Every structure is written in structure tokens, then in C-alpha cells.
């Protein structure tokens, strides 16, 4: 059931994003009176599930119809709209354009005024850029709607008063529990949850850290970059060990622990952070300890049993608003739109930095490139509208940025040639564009093989 739910979410999300992307091409093509032959959600090899077309003064509709339709084909001036049976993406077929359809026969015919190839270079530029532009517009709309509906809540880095809790990798690099990270290469991070992301994206060589009242510099060896990419949890949020509830099956159910008790020491050693205490308890598995507790204004000692897993059988209070000043923002319609635009721009910049990591062999980030399997994993196991729309906005940006890559089979390749044409006044030949399209498709196939290979490999790790 979980797998089916994830598949549904992936198909719905990608369908929305691709439909909006192709609608961008469609809109500018129509604006410049360029013929759009077909506009489809999903692909339709040989058969279409449903298709519509207007001719002879009225709309016509067919279901489960062959693509070879002599009656419909005698009206090429009108766009055929449809839904294919292969639920991946969609397409917008523009007359006189060399694209992934590789319609070489149509390109052999004399150019027509309604074709893409006869339009001015700047018009062709906007037709090609329209898909990317609409993906970014969709992201702005989605982020604005998310902020307007749910608001925004996050912990500022400066408000993480207990600092970080480190894992083995961050400890090896030089960070310590309780460190308060002030900046990477002199650039501060506002959102605590973005510490590791900002470190990796910036490929920082130095961190400014507040440790025990002293400001120090932690040198970051670039050799750790591949590990940082694949090791989540480098900077966990350190917070106090406060009991929320004692589990009925706890070995300390009758020990006298109460909700609100805060552990401030173990066997005479002062410690109060969750991560410190958890590490200490692991050293006392299946034995008894003496815990120092703070209960209201009083301090008391209490013997507790540690089970074989290193737990004392309590649920922790994880309500961050009790320990930190959590920043919240509420938005109305007028304020949500600029906030959505700002978040879109910030996300675009971040994703461009991540792409730079992928194309840098020393980072080994190419090993994290994934396909539909990887996309499916990021969707939640249960339906969550907030997560779904947030991921749609992120994926829309990713689709837009990826399409800007200067690969001939992508929009970015066509845009690159169009910019060259606008600067030099020289238009690449149809033969050159055909060859470039084949090369671009070969590169994309190689990228897909890499992505599926990474996904399959991850299934066995």
C-alpha cells in the first residue's frame, strides 16, 4: 500500500510539473502564431487513451484511438489535445521544430510562415524558454500558497542556544557537542536545519565556531566532502533531556520519574543534553545508574535501570518551543506572493550549487544522482498535503534548472544556439541541429543509465 501511495504521488507530481512546463512552450508558441500540432499529458505510442480536436466548427473526441487517423490529420492547423497511456510526463509538438520526436520528414518540406523555424530568433527564444519560466512561476505560486496556508516556522541558528550534537563524521572533522556554528567561510546560516546543506553547497574550508565562550576556527578538509554528501545528521540539534512520559513497559515505571523531570547528570557527571546522555547510557547497558534530576526548583538523585539497548524507557519532550525561541511567520495573500518568489529564488540558487557538485568529480556527488525510484523515496508514506505541495515546488524548480543545462536535447541546448544566433546573426543549419539533438539524446540516455544504476545499487545497500 505504501509503495502504491508513493507511485501515485510521483505520477501526480510529475504530471503537474511537466504539464505546466509544456504549457509554457504552448503559450508562447500560440502568442507568436506558431502551429502546435499536439499537446499531450503522458506519452501515447501508437494509441491515445483520450484525444480532442476542433475542426469543421465543433469539438471532436475519441477514446482508445489509434494515432493514425486520416480524418483528424487533414486538419493540421488545429491542435490535438490528448492523454496518453504511458504515465510519464507529456509533450508539446510544435510545427517546424527539431525536438525529441526527430520528425525529419517534416523538416524536408519547404518552411512555412506558421512554423517554429521561420519565426524570429527572439520569438523562438521565448518559445523555448517558456517551459522553464512556467516551472519557476509554478514554484512561486506553490510556495506562496504553502506560506499563506501553513505559514513558516523554523529555528534560527542563533537561537539554537545549546549548539549542535555531532555524529562520528563531524567529530572527526573537528566539531564537538555544544559547538555553536557562527559561519562557514565567513557567511552565516540563518536556518539551523540548513547547516549541513550550506556547508556542502558552499564547499567551505573553514567554520567559525563558538566553543565554551571562545570563538575558534575549525578547518574543513575538502577530502571529507564526499562523506558529508552521504552522511546525514552531522549537526543534530542539542536540547535538554526532559521526560514527557514514562512508558508503561519501562524498567523504571515505578522508579518515581514524573513528566517534566530534567536529567542533569549521570553517576555524578554533569550532563543535560539528550545526545550526551544517550551516549552515556549506552556505556551502562543492562546496569543501574544514579541520575541527577531537576524537578521544578528542587534537585534530587534517583537510581534508574538501563535496559540492554541503553534506554531508561521514557518518552522525551521534543516540543522545541519549550526550549528555544522558534521563529514563526504568518502570511496573507499580499505578503505570501513576494515571500514565495524569494523562496523560489533561494531554492534555485541552492539547486544550481548542488548541480555544480554533481559535475565536479572530486565530490563524488554523481553517485547520488537518482531516477524515479529516488524521487519516490522522498515522498511520505502517508498522504500529507503540506509535504506533497512542498515537494512539487522543489521538483518544479529542479525540472526548470535541469532544462536550462546546455544539452541540445534539452531546452537549454536550444536556448544556447538561439543566443548564438541572436549575437552573430548566423542560424545553425537543420542538419547541425539534427546531429546536436542526437548527441544530446545520447547524453541524456547516459544520465538516465547512471541514475537508474545508482537507484538499483542503493536497493542492495
N, C-alpha and C positions, 0 to 999 in steps of 0.2 A: 504493500500500500504506500509506503514511504517513497519507494522508487517511482511509482506511478505519479504520485503528487509532484515529485521533483521534475519528472518529464513534462507534465502539464505546465508547470511554472516556466520551464525553459522554453517550451514551444510558444506559450502566450507572450513571454517577454520578447523573444527574438522576432516573433511575428509583428508585434507592435513596432519595434525598432526598425526593422527592415522596411515595413510598410511606410513608416514616416520618412525614412531615408529615400526610398524610391519616389515618394510623393514630392519630395524636394526637386528631384530631377524633372518629374512630370509637370510641376507648377511652372518652372522656368521655361520648359520646352513649350508649353501652351502659351506662356506670356510672349514668347518670341515667334509664335505661329509656326512651330516645328511639329511635324506629324508624330504622334505617339501611337505606334501600331498596337501595342499590348501593354496592359498594366495588370499584373497578377500578384496575388498573395499565394505563396508557395509555388513550387515548380510543377509544370504539367507535361512531362514527357509523354507524347502520343495522345493522352486523354486529359480532359479537364473535368473536374467534379461539377463545376458550375461556371457558366460564362454569359456575359451580357454584351449587347452591341445595339446601337441605334442606327437604323437605316430605313429607307422608304417611309420616313416620317413617324416611326414608332420604335419602341424598345423591343428587342427580341431576347429571349432567354433559353438556354439549353442546359440540361444536366447530363452528366456522364457522356460527354460528347467527344468525338474524335477531333483532333486538331486540324485534320484535313477536311475543310468544309467549303466546297466551291461556292455555295450561296453567300456565305459571310465574306469570303475572300474577294468578292467583286466590289466590296466597299472598303478599300484600304484607307480611305480618307477619315474614317471614324475609328476611334479607339475601341479595342476589345478589352473588356474588364472581366476578370475571372478569378477563380480559386482552383489551384492545382491540388494534386493528391499527395505530393511529396512535401511533408510539413517542415521545410527548412527554408526560411527566408522568402524571397519573392523577386520580381524583376520588373523593369520598365523598359520596353523595347522601343527605341527612338529611331525613326527612319534616317538612313544615311549615316549611321554611326557605327564605327568599328568597336564592338564590345565582345563580351564573352560568348555571344551567340555565333560569332565568326561567320556571319552571313556574307560570304564572298560573292555570291551571285548577284545580290542586290547592289554591291559596290561596283560591279562591272557595267551597270546601266548608266546612262547619262545623268549627271547631277540635276536634281530638281529644286526649285526655289523653296519647297516646304521641308527639305532635308537638313539634317544637322550639319552636314559637311559644307553646305552653301551659306551658312549663317556667318556673320562677322565673328572675329576671334573673341571679342569681349562678350558676345552673346553666348557663344559656346562655352566660354569660361564659367559664366553664371549657371548654365545648364548643368555642367559637371560639378560645380561647387555646391549646387543646390542641395544635394543629398547630405553632405557634411553639415551644411548650415542648418538644415532642418533637424538633424540629430542633436546639434547643440541647442537649438531652440526648444526641442522636446525636453532636454535635460533641465533647462531653465524653468519650463512650465512645471515639470515634475517636482523639482526641488522647491519651487515656490509653493506648490500645493502641499508638499510634505511639511514645510515650515509653517504654513498657515494653519494646517490641521493639527499637527502634533507639537509644534514649537521646536525649540532646540535646548538641549541640556547636556552640559559637559563639564568636566573638571579642568580648570585652568592649571597649567603646570606649576605656577607659583603658589597655588592653593593646595598642592599635594605636600602638606606640611611634614609628613613622616618620610618623605622621599620615596626611593624605589626599593624593591626587593629583587635581587638578582638571581639569575639561573647560572648554570655552570659556565656557559659561554661568556656572559657579561662579566662574571667574576674573573675568568681567565684574561679577558681584555684589560681589566683593571678597575672595574666598578665594584662598589661594596654596598651592602644593605644599608639603607638610610641615606645614601647619597641623594642630594637634590641637584638634578642636572639643570644648569642655567642656560647653556647654549651649546650648539655644535658649530665649530669654526666661527664663533662669534655671533651666530644667528640664533636667537631664542625660539623656543617652541611654545606656542600658546596652549594647545590642547594636549593634556598629559597622555591621552591614548595614542597620540601620533608620534611619540618619542622615537620608537624603533623605526617607524616609516620614514621620519625626517632624517634620521641617521643614515639609513640605507640610501635614500634618494639623493642626498647631498654628497654621499661618499666622503663624509667628514673625516679629517685626520686628527681632530682634537676636540675634546669635550671639556667645557668649563663646569666644574662641579663644586658644590658647597658640601664640605665634609667636616662634621664636628666643629663648626664655626670658622673653618678655614676654607678659602677659595683656592682650589688646585686645578691643574690641567691634567687630564687623562689622555695620553697619546693613544690613537686608534690605528693599529697596524692594518693596512689595506688587505693583508693576507686573510683577514677574518671576514671579508665582505661576502664570499660565497656562503659561509656558515651563517652569517647574520640574515641572509635572504631566506634561509630554510630552517631557522630556529626561532619559532615564535616565543613570546613570553620573556624576552630579555629584560624588560623593565616592567615588572609587575608593580601594582600599587600597594605600598606598605600601609597597613592600617591596624588599629588595636584589636587584640583578641578579646572580644566581648561576647558572652554567652547570650544567645537568643532563646534557646530551648534545649532542654536535656532530653535526649531520645529515650523512649520507654525501655528499649533493649540495651541501653548504655550500661557499661560496667560500673558507672558512677551514678546510677539512677537514684540511689539512696544516700549519696555522699553529702548532700546538703547544698549542692550548687543551685543557684537561682538565676532567672533571667536578669540580665544587666550586670552580672558579675564580670569584672575585668581581670584577666590574669596579668600580673605584673612581674612574675618571677617564677623560676623553676629550681627547686633544691638550692635556694639561696642565691642563684644567679639572677641579676636584674634583666628582664626582657619583657616586652609588652606587645611586640608586633606579631601578627598572625604567622608570617613566614618564618620568623626566628623561632617561635615556639613550636611550630610544626617540625622544623628540623631537629630541635632538641628532643621532642617526644619520640622521634624515630630512633634516637640513641637509647631510649628506655623502653623498648618494646617488651610487652609481657612482664612488666615490673611495676612497682609503685613509686610515685614521686610525691614531693610536697610542693604544692602550688601556693604562691602568694597571690592573694586576691584583694581587689579593691571593691568594696560594696558600699555604695553611697560615699560617705565620708570616712568609713572605717576600713581598716586593713586587717586581714586575717590569714592564717595558714590552714591549709586543708589537704589531707592526704588523698591522692587520687590514683586509680588504677589505669594503666596504659595497656591497651589490648595488643594483640600480636601484629596488628597493622600499624601501630604507632599512633592510635587515636584514643581520645578520652570519652568519645561518644556524645558530643554536644553539637548543636547547630549554631553557627556563628551569625552574629548580627552584621549583615552586609549592606545596611542602609547607609550609603555614603553621606547623606545629608546630616547624619548624626555626628560625623567625624570631620567633615570638610565643608567649606563654603562652595557649593555647587552652583555654577553659573547657568541661569535659565533665561531664555528669550522667547517672548510670545510675539506673533506677527499678525497683522491684519492684511487685507488684500494689497494695500498700497505699499506696505513695508516688505511683504513677502517676495514680491517680484524682484526688487533690487538685491535682496538677500539671496534669492535663488540664482540670480545672474552672477553674483560674487562667488557663491559656492561652486557654480559651474566652471567659472574661470580658474578658481583654485584647483579644482579637480583635474581640469585639462592640463594645467602646468605640472601637477604631480604625475599624471599618467605619461606625459612626454618624458619626464625624468626617468620613469620606470622603463620606457622603451629604450632609452639610452643605455640603461643597464643591460637589457637583453642583447643589444648589438655590440656590447663590449665583452669579448671572450673571457677576460680575466675575472669577471664577476660570476661566470657560470650561470647567469640568470636565464639563459636559453633553456636550461634544464627544467625551468618552471613553466615554460610555455604549455598551455593546455588547450583542449578542444571542448566539444560539447559536454564531455564527461566532467571536466574540471569546472565548467560553468554550472552544471547540475549540482555539484557538491556545495557551492556557495549558497544555494537556496535552502531555506529552513525545512525541517522535517514536517512542520505543521504550517497551515496557512496563516500568514502574517502579512497584512496589507502594508504595514509600515516597511517591513523588510523587502517585500516584493517591489514596491514602488521605488525604494532607495536603490535597490539593485538594478532596476530598469533604468534609472537615471545614470548610474555609473556605467552600465553596459552601453547606453546610448552614446556617452562620451567616448568610450573605448572604440565603438564602431566608427564614430566620426574621425577620431585621431588616426586609427588604423587605415582608414580610407584615404587619408592625406599622405600616406607613405608614397614616395616617388617610384612606385612599381607600375609598369604600363597597364596591367590588368585591373588596377585599382583607379579610383577617381584621381588620386594624387599623381599618377603617371600621366593621365590625360591633361591635368592642370599644368604639370611641368612643361609639356610640349606646347600648350597654349600660351603660357607665359613667354616661352622661347619665341613663339610666332609673333606675339604682340611686340616683343622687343626688337626682333630682327626683321619682321615683315615677311619671313620665309615660312611657308606652311609645309610640314613634313608630308611626304607622299603617302598615298594609301598603302602602297607596298611596304613602306617602312613601318607604318602603324600596324599592319598585319603581323609583321615579324616581331615587333615590340610586344604586341598582345600575346603572341605565343610564348615569348620569353617570360613575360610577366606571369602567365598562367603556370608555366613550369616552376617558377619561383614560389608561387602560392601553393602548388601541389607539394613541393618540398617542405614548406612551412607546415602544411596540414599533416604530412607524414611525421614530422618532428613532434607536433602537438599530440597526435594520437599515440605515438610511441611513448612520449612522456606519461600520458594518461594510463596506458596499459602497464607500463613499468611501475607506476605508483600503486596499481591494484595489487601488486605482489610484494609490497613493502609495508 
